[in-house]
């Protein structure tokens, strides 16, 4: 995450991310010896992955908006329960626009890296977005509702 885009998260998610960051920082740093070629490649890869995850969490926490304040316009962001309508069929679907670590949510979670998650992230209420499914077709969806996860309204399918 290299932008200054603000994302919403619950206090529970913020605490979980902070705990993970503390755990990662407390691990001993792996020092590569002078003869880098003789060093075990897996140890180097683990160290690089650990550093990348630390940076990711630091940036996430630095840009996080913790709590329920919607601040005006409703925009679909990670950590929000969104309701969309598939325009071709009229069917609706409610899910958590998730992030890494949202596996224990009590609702279906779509990653922001999934085709639907990528398409709907940043959408405003009533805005239509197009996304491609693996079969190659393009689907049009409309954002009907978006509320922070944990908000009482999030469990009533956007009503």
C-alpha positions, 0 to 999 in steps of 0.5 A, spaced: 500 500 500 503 506 497 498 511 497 495 515 503 488 512 501 484 511 508 481 505 510 476 503 515 477 498 520 474 496 527 477 496 533 478 489 533 481 489 527 486 494 529 488 491 535 489 484 531 494 488 526 498 491 532 499 484 535 501 481 529 506 487 528 509 487 535 510 479 534 513 480 527 518 486 530 520 481 536 522 476 531 530 476 531 532 479 524 536 475 520 543 477 518 546 475 511 553 473 512 558 477 507 558 471 503 551 471 500 551 465 496 553 460 501 547 463 505 540 459 505 535 461 500 529 460 504 532 464 510 533 470 506 526 469 503 523 469 510 526 475 512 524 479 506 517 476 507 517 478 514 520 485 512 514 486 507 509 484 512 511 489 517 511 495 512 504 493 509 502 493 517 505 499 518 502 503 512 495 500 514 495 502 521 498 509 519 492 510 514 487 507 518 480 510 520 478 506 527 471 506 528 464 507 525 465 514 523 462 514 515 464 522 514 459 524 509 459 520 502 459 513 503 464 509 499 466 502 499 472 500 502 476 494 506 473 493 512 466 495 510 459 490 509 457 492 502 451 490 498 451 490 491 446 488 485 448 484 479 444 489 474 443 483 469 439 479 474 437 484 479 440 479 485 443 482 491 449 480 495 452 482 501 459 481 503 465 484 507 470 487 503 475 484 506 483 484 507 488 479 509 486 476 516 478 477 515 478 469 515 474 469 521 468 473 519 461 471 520 459 473 513 462 472 506 468 475 505 471 478 498 478 480 498 480 487 495 484 483 490 479 479 487 475 481 481 469 483 484 473 486 490 477 490 486 471 493 482 467 495 488 473 498 492 472 506 492 465 505 489 460 510 491 452 509 493 449 508 486 455 507 482 455 502 477 462 498 476 464 493 471 468 487 472 470 481 469 469 473 471 474 468 469 470 465 464 471 472 460 464 475 461 463 482 464 458 483 469 455 490 471 454 491 479 451 497 483 453 499 490 447 499 494 449 500 501 456 500 505 457 500 512 463 499 517 463 491 519 460 491 526 455 497 525 448 494 527 446 496 520 451 491 517 447 485 519 441 487 515 443 486 508 443 494 507 436 495 509 
